[in-house]
Amino acid sequence: MRLALLGCGTVGSEVVRLLHEQSADLAARIGAPLEIAGIAVRRHGRDRGDLPVDPALFTTDPLALIKSDDVDVVVEMVGGIEPARTWLVEALRAGKSVVTANKALLAEDGGALHDAAAEGGADLYYEASVAGAIPLLRPLRESLHGDRINRVTGIVNGTTNFILSAMDASGAGFAEALEEATELGYAEADPTADVEGFDAAAKAAILASLAFHTRVGAADVYREGITEVTAADMASAKAMGCTIKLLCIAARGADPQGRETVSVRVHPAMIPLSHPLASVGDAFNAVFVEAEAAGQLMFYGRGAGGAPTASAVLGDVVAVARNRLAGARAASESAYADLSVRPMGEALTRYHISLDVADRPGVLASVAGVFARHDVSIATVRQGSAEAGSGRGEDADLVIVTHVAPDAALAATVRELRGLDTVRSVTSVLRVEGGV
Amino acid sequence: MRLALLGCGTVGSEVVRLLHEQSADLAARIGAPLEIAGIAVRRHGRDRGDLPVDPALFTTDPLALIKSDDVDVVVEMVGGIEPARTWLVEALRAGKSVVTANKALLAEDGGALHDAAAEGGADLYYEASVAGAIPLLRPLRESLHGDRINRVTGIVNGTTNFILSAMDASGAGFAEALEEATELGYAEADPTADVEGFDAAAKAAILASLAFHTRVGAADVYREGITEVTAADMASAKAMGCTIKLLCIAARGADPQGRETVSVRVHPAMIPLSHPLASVGDAFNAVFVEAEAAGQLMFYGRGAGGAPTASAVLGDVVAVARNRLAGARAASESAYADLSVRPMGEALTRYHISLDVADRPGVLASVAGVFARHDVSIATVRQGSAEAGSGRGEDADLVIVTHVAPDAALAATVRELRGLDTVRSVTSVLRVEGGV
């Protein structure tokens, strides 16, 4: 079984290393040895002397490698939309099996890959694209196919989870925690893709597609990063027995006509400390799945890093190699349900809102009136908090947690609160998940 | 795609219900409708009026049903060794795909089933046999096949986890907690299989077989139940910042000649509260996997119950049905590694030992001498504890935690300690896992 490896960075070099170290085991599991036909790199000459591989295998011509009759499986570890898309479409159409870790491409134009796979009768596997080594996509795409998934809630970005965990532990603000993450190597020099939620949104699209048998793309995902989460927000969360996590949420719903829909979103949210996701610290990932018959399931592990990602890539390589030897093919894309993706405004969410208000009669009535006008039901109200309410004479703190309502109604409520005479400032607005 | 269902109890009736409710989805996922060809039950006449199924499908002749040309997939939900083994071997040899939840049979004689599957070129799936709905076997048997698993540590029995959680929460003894579990329906009238660890041992054998590519049977598993865990043990654990769980552990090791081996065992053990398994409460299950490249992974969910188990069964049904339609077959048994299973005495474990000793000079020296004679290294010693040590004049408490040593040496150490003059009693002996 001959492999073309595209890319030889952190993940690629780990894959090469594991292919070497575990070659006897892999051959026994597959029933045939795995051999590297070539490794496409951007340029020769970089020092790869420590890799246990013949230097003659490196090439700067990926297309020639992919098209070679000598190649059965193409493993893409380059990332980005182009030229990866062109390469993989070419490979799949030619009937070669593809294993990829490319979440951006899958979220942007997964359809092109799935269509090419169908055309070429080829396998397309991408376990490494979401949550690194955690076996997550195979369970969604196989184990749970006898069940009906209602909701997937995940922590799928290690960088932001490290930052939020640090803010929770030390009371630091976002900028300070980001600096720590950068120093420790948990955040890249340009952290935009992580802290603005782009990375998590791509993964959310992939998870939602599998969970709901519907093509969901990155553009369908509502996205909000963590750059505006403040130390005060984290303190508010703690006062409620909660913490703040950047969650990706894909949930079944219904439109006003009662037709089934899905909503897919990434944003920071308060979750109670008793929720299994609350204790997922550092750069770990975890995904919580709620299914009709199976109930609540959680998958936990390292979401990134060379070795964990390489483990997921090689698991897929073994699977596609076995399929080829058996002359079989894995189940192809399942998108029969074709549900419509609901805009964020229609998603049902809950808000936690902290207000700094004038301490005089009628204030609560005016605030409550705003919620009522937007048809938003209030779950709990607390007035005056120890840290902030005391010693400010004329002011009081008001903390309101709502019941579930359309996100647009909640956002409109907050906008109107900001304009209210009696409201000095809206000190914190956070969505709430996991049953506070 | 025609199914023969064997058994129509808690799991079977839930499978019938889900097949009915989700029929359109299941057909879309498979590419063909699933139909029930027959349901084998022990006797007619039991009231199954609320099941959405034609009563004419019930039969008391399972063999005739299995042999019928009209049947593609046999789903066994009866349990026990015989007659289930005869039925499934018959089905597999005849080339029918088999889905089973029968952990006892798989652990007792999984080889007979795997051999029959190989003979008939048939699929054998059994996700529901371990940890109910938690997708665990498919990850082990597929996702992690590019990796090297070093250790699997699991809480795989809900009844005992409920009992130990209750003991931890309330300080109750075993008998009292068992009574509560029985009242709430978490323990069966005869709880032997659960509380003595037989159920967990069967699951341990299945997990070890998959993780280490080696046939491991129930007889290879060292087994100790929780009936002798006392309230004092739990108090000792708490004093150490730990709790007690019934763990199934399958670990790679080496024999004295340096050859790779596995050890597979089920016993109660102290684990630190910081370990992810410590917070798995009530009747939940969780399995912690340590792999070379993937690092630490955890799978969490409901391990039992009609609906969760039915979810796992139907996931397998969809998989085997798809394979049949594609004319393909899943990877067959992987037992190429054929490692030898180490006896418990050679397994490397750590002990936590509480002693009630005479409070006089030389006692610690004599106790420490026993450990030294058995070549067991002591990690920590604490003398005198608040609850018990005070007010007893001549006595003192000694709590010793060892480093890792062969279990036989640790057991011999305890035996000799019991005979020591200066030791009034050995008040608690527990194995320690998870890095206390």
HADDOCK unambig.tbl for C-alpha pairs under 7 A between the chains (distance, minus, plus):
assign (segid A and resid 26 and name CA) (segid B and resid 146 and name CA) 6.62 0.50 0.50
assign (segid A and resid 28 and name CA) (segid B and resid 336 and name CA) 6.73 0.50 0.50
assign (segid A and resid 29 and name CA) (segid B and resid 334 and name CA) 6.62 0.50 0.50
assign (segid A and resid 133 and name CA) (segid B and resid 294 and name CA) 5.16 0.50 0.50
assign (segid A and resid 134 and name CA) (segid B and resid 297 and name CA) 6.52 0.50 0.50
assign (segid A and resid 135 and name CA) (segid B and resid 139 and name CA) 5.84 0.50 0.50
assign (segid A and resid 135 and name CA) (segid B and resid 143 and name CA) 5.91 0.50 0.50
assign (segid A and resid 139 and name CA) (segid B and resid 135 and name CA) 5.87 0.50 0.50
assign (segid A and resid 142 and name CA) (segid B and resid 315 and name CA) 6.50 0.50 0.50
assign (segid A and resid 142 and name CA) (segid B and resid 319 and name CA) 6.73 0.50 0.50
assign (segid A and resid 143 and name CA) (segid B and resid 135 and name CA) 5.92 0.50 0.50
assign (segid A and resid 143 and name CA) (segid B and resid 312 and name CA) 6.71 0.50 0.50
assign (segid A and resid 143 and name CA) (segid B and resid 315 and name CA) 4.76 0.50 0.50
assign (segid A and resid 143 and name CA) (segid B and resid 316 and name CA) 6.69 0.50 0.50
assign (segid A and resid 144 and name CA) (segid B and resid 311 and name CA) 7.00 0.50 0.50
assign (segid A and resid 144 and name CA) (segid B and resid 315 and name CA) 5.32 0.50 0.50
assign (segid A and resid 145 and name CA) (segid B and resid 315 and name CA) 4.96 0.50 0.50
assign (segid A and resid 145 and name CA) (segid B and resid 318 and name CA) 6.55 0.50 0.50
assign (segid A and resid 146 and name CA) (segid B and resid 26 and name CA) 6.63 0.50 0.50
assign (segid A and resid 146 and name CA) (segid B and resid 311 and name CA) 5.84 0.50 0.50
assign (segid A and resid 146 and name CA) (segid B and resid 314 and name CA) 4.42 0.50 0.50
assign (segid A and resid 146 and name CA) (segid B and resid 315 and name CA) 4.15 0.50 0.50
assign (segid A and resid 146 and name CA) (segid B and resid 318 and name CA) 6.27 0.50 0.50
assign (segid A and resid 147 and name CA) (segid B and resid 311 and name CA) 5.56 0.50 0.50
assign (segid A and resid 293 and name CA) (segid B and resid 307 and name CA) 4.79 0.50 0.50
assign (segid A and resid 293 and name CA) (segid B and resid 308 and name CA) 5.22 0.50 0.50
assign (segid A and resid 293 and name CA) (segid B and resid 311 and name CA) 5.58 0.50 0.50
assign (segid A and resid 294 and name CA) (segid B and resid 133 and name CA) 5.17 0.50 0.50
assign (segid A and resid 294 and name CA) (segid B and resid 307 and name CA) 6.30 0.50 0.50
assign (segid A and resid 294 and name CA) (segid B and resid 308 and name CA) 3.96 0.50 0.50
assign (segid A and resid 294 and name CA) (segid B and resid 311 and name CA) 5.50 0.50 0.50
assign (segid A and resid 295 and name CA) (segid B and resid 302 and name CA) 6.95 0.50 0.50
assign (segid A and resid 295 and name CA) (segid B and resid 308 and name CA) 6.56 0.50 0.50
assign (segid A and resid 296 and name CA) (segid B and resid 301 and name CA) 5.72 0.50 0.50
assign (segid A and resid 297 and name CA) (segid B and resid 134 and name CA) 6.52 0.50 0.50
assign (segid A and resid 297 and name CA) (segid B and resid 300 and name CA) 5.46 0.50 0.50
assign (segid A and resid 297 and name CA) (segid B and resid 301 and name CA) 4.35 0.50 0.50
assign (segid A and resid 298 and name CA) (segid B and resid 299 and name CA) 5.85 0.50 0.50
assign (segid A and resid 298 and name CA) (segid B and resid 300 and name CA) 4.86 0.50 0.50
assign (segid A and resid 298 and name CA) (segid B and resid 301 and name CA) 6.34 0.50 0.50
assign (segid A and resid 299 and name CA) (segid B and resid 298 and name CA) 5.84 0.50 0.50
assign (segid A and resid 299 and name CA) (segid B and resid 299 and name CA) 4.86 0.50 0.50
assign (segid A and resid 299 and name CA) (segid B and resid 300 and name CA) 6.45 0.50 0.50
assign (segid A and resid 300 and name CA) (segid B and resid 297 and name CA) 5.46 0.50 0.50
assign (segid A and resid 300 and name CA) (segid B and resid 298 and name CA) 4.85 0.50 0.50
assign (segid A and resid 300 and name CA) (segid B and resid 299 and name CA) 6.45 0.50 0.50
assign (segid A and resid 301 and name CA) (segid B and resid 296 and name CA) 5.71 0.50 0.50
assign (segid A and resid 301 and name CA) (segid B and resid 297 and name CA) 4.36 0.50 0.50
assign (segid A and resid 301 and name CA) (segid B and resid 298 and name CA) 6.35 0.50 0.50
assign (segid A and resid 302 and name CA) (segid B and resid 295 and name CA) 6.95 0.50 0.50
assign (segid A and resid 307 and name CA) (segid B and resid 293 and name CA) 4.79 0.50 0.50
assign (segid A and resid 307 and name CA) (segid B and resid 294 and name CA) 6.30 0.50 0.50
assign (segid A and resid 308 and name CA) (segid B and resid 293 and name CA) 5.22 0.50 0.50
assign (segid A and resid 308 and name CA) (segid B and resid 294 and name CA) 3.96 0.50 0.50
assign (segid A and resid 308 and name CA) (segid B and resid 295 and name CA) 6.55 0.50 0.50
assign (segid A and resid 311 and name CA) (segid B and resid 144 and name CA) 6.96 0.50 0.50
assign (segid A and resid 311 and name CA) (segid B and resid 146 and name CA) 5.83 0.50 0.50
assign (segid A and resid 311 and name CA) (segid B and resid 147 and name CA) 5.54 0.50 0.50
assign (segid A and resid 311 and name CA) (segid B and resid 293 and name CA) 5.57 0.50 0.50
assign (segid A and resid 311 and name CA) (segid B and resid 294 and name CA) 5.49 0.50 0.50
assign (segid A and resid 312 and name CA) (segid B and resid 143 and name CA) 6.71 0.50 0.50
assign (segid A and resid 314 and name CA) (segid B and resid 146 and name CA) 4.40 0.50 0.50
assign (segid A and resid 315 and name CA) (segid B and resid 142 and name CA) 6.48 0.50 0.50
assign (segid A and resid 315 and name CA) (segid B and resid 143 and name CA) 4.75 0.50 0.50
assign (segid A and resid 315 and name CA) (segid B and resid 144 and name CA) 5.30 0.50 0.50
assign (segid A and resid 315 and name CA) (segid B and resid 145 and name CA) 4.95 0.50 0.50
assign (segid A and resid 315 and name CA) (segid B and resid 146 and name CA) 4.17 0.50 0.50
assign (segid A and resid 316 and name CA) (segid B and resid 143 and name CA) 6.70 0.50 0.50
assign (segid A and resid 318 and name CA) (segid B and resid 145 and name CA) 6.56 0.50 0.50
assign (segid A and resid 318 and name CA) (segid B and resid 146 and name CA) 6.29 0.50 0.50
assign (segid A and resid 319 and name CA) (segid B and resid 142 and name CA) 6.75 0.50 0.50
assign (segid A and resid 328 and name CA) (segid B and resid 328 and name CA) 5.37 0.50 0.50
assign (segid A and resid 334 and name CA) (segid B and resid 29 and name CA) 6.63 0.50 0.50
assign (segid A and resid 336 and name CA) (segid B and resid 28 and name CA) 6.73 0.50 0.50
